[in-house]
Amino acid sequence: MRRVAMTLVAGVLLTTLPPVTPAARADSGFWRSAGLPGVDAFGVYRRRPAKVTLSFFLRGPEKAGRDPAVRLTFTGRHRAAVRVVALRHGGPRRRWHTVVSANTGHLYAQECVGRWRKKRFRIGKCGGWRRRY
């Protein structure tokens, strides 16, 4: 008798209560850019409702005087944020970077090479823009 009563109670509870939906998953993926010879950038992104985290590996040419860079554009509803991440002259020719942005609409990446002038990076040549998500 108890088993029957418990089964009926469990059945009524399952049919009357709304199903619990899981929390929204973060959109994540892998990206690799292939636009400029000698510059290699690849990594992963994780897009959440409030921010985007992009972790990537940047490797550049061994030529002296040309430093690799990646120009990133994060778009939002009515705004865009542009970030340029470049390796320093005389430093390591490959390195991991992490960039965080509050603009979660789309991500566009562009590989570039340029030179450091004092404390500013001057872009010399760039490949084409590529949409990542």
Secondary structure, 3 states (H helix, E strand, C coil): CHHHHHHHHHHHHHHHCCCCCCCCCCEEEEEEECCCCCCEEEEEEEECCCCEEEEEEEECCCCCCCEEEEEEEEECCCCEEEEEEECCCCCCCEEEEEEEECCCCEEEEEEEEEEEECCEEEEEEECCCEECC
